[in-house]
């Protein structure tokens, strides 16, 4: 699917939007120049929500190579999103614990801290 998106975003500017046969052919051999490479990167960043290197088309110079790279980046983004969801959940738990502490009186808070300190001392 990523290669189809690249074909639509990248091949179209130089009149080959319906030709998907040269996926392994270099994009510069297909007629892309450096300005088109920058335009491709910009459109892919916008469409896919990724931050991509300025040298994208030079480092991954065929549609297949671009598709492979972008697939890896999108998979990493999905994994990162899952990690962020875990962090948000942990933050919510911490916020709930903090709210509980804020509701304690000064005496209750002091007693709870003393109890924790005694537990730690027993472990030593």
C-alpha positions in Angstrom: 0.0 0.0 0.0 2.8 2.4 0.8 4.3 1.9 -2.7 1.0 2.8 -4.2 0.9 6.0 -2.1 4.4 6.9 -3.3 3.5 6.2 -6.9 0.6 8.6 -6.5 2.6 11.2 -4.7 5.9 10.9 -6.6 5.4 9.6 -10.1 2.4 11.8 -10.8 4.5 15.0 -10.9 6.3 13.8 -14.0 3.4 12.3 -15.9 3.7 8.6 -14.9 0.9 8.4 -12.4 -0.6 5.2 -14.0 2.7 3.4 -14.4 3.4 1.1 -11.5 5.8 -1.3 -13.3 9.1 0.4 -12.4 8.9 0.0 -8.6 12.6 -1.0 -8.4 13.7 1.6 -11.0 15.5 4.6 -9.5 13.2 7.6 -9.1 15.9 9.8 -10.7 16.0 7.5 -13.7 12.2 8.0 -13.9 12.8 11.8 -14.3 12.7 13.0 -10.7 15.0 16.0 -10.0 16.1 17.4 -6.6 13.2 19.8 -6.4 10.7 17.0 -7.1 12.5 15.0 -4.4 11.9 17.7 -1.9 8.3 18.1 -3.0 7.8 14.3 -2.6 9.3 14.3 0.9 7.0 17.3 1.9 3.9 15.6 0.6 4.8 12.3 2.2 5.4 14.0 5.5 2.0 15.8 5.3 0.1 12.7 4.1 1.7 10.2 6.5 2.3 12.4 9.5 6.0 11.6 9.6 9.2 13.7 9.9 11.4 12.5 7.1 15.0 13.3 6.2 15.7 15.9 3.5 17.8 13.2 1.8 14.9 10.7 1.6 14.8 10.2 -2.2 18.6 10.1 -2.3 19.0 7.5 0.4 16.0 5.4 -0.7 16.1 6.0 -4.5 13.5 3.6 -5.8 9.8 3.4 -5.1 10.3 0.0 -3.5 13.1 1.2 -1.3 11.0 4.2 -0.3 8.0 2.0 0.5 10.1 -0.3 2.6 11.6 2.6 4.5 8.2 4.3 5.1 6.6 1.1 6.2 9.3 0.7 8.8 8.8 4.3 9.9 5.0 3.9 10.1 5.4 0.6 12.1 7.7 2.4 14.5 5.2 5.2 14.8 2.5 2.7 15.7 4.7 1.1 18.4 5.6 4.6 19.8 1.9 5.4 19.9 1.2 2.3 22.0 4.1 3.3 24.4 2.7 6.8 24.7 -0.7 5.4 25.6 0.9 3.4 28.4 2.6 6.6 29.6 -0.7 8.5 29.6 -2.3 5.7 31.6 0.6 5.7 34.1 0.3 9.5 34.3 -3.4 9.2 35.1 -2.6 6.7 37.9 0.0 9.1 39.3 -2.5 12.0 39.1 -5.1 9.9 41.0 -2.6 9.0 43.7 -1.6 12.7 44.0 -5.2 13.7 44.4 -5.5 11.2 47.2 -2.4 12.6 48.9 -3.7 16.1 48.6 -6.9 15.1 50.4 -5.0 13.8 53.4 -4.7 16.0 56.5 -1.2 17.0 57.6 -1.4 14.4 60.4 -2.5 11.6 58.1 0.2 12.5 55.6 2.9 12.5 58.4 1.7 9.2 59.7 1.7 7.6 56.2 5.2 8.9 55.5 6.5 7.6 58.9 4.9 4.2 58.2 6.7 4.1 54.8 10.0 5.1 56.3 9.7 2.4 59.0 9.0 -0.2 56.2 12.1 0.9 54.3 14.2 0.7 57.5 13.0 -2.8 58.2 14.3 -3.9 54.7 17.8 -2.6 55.5 
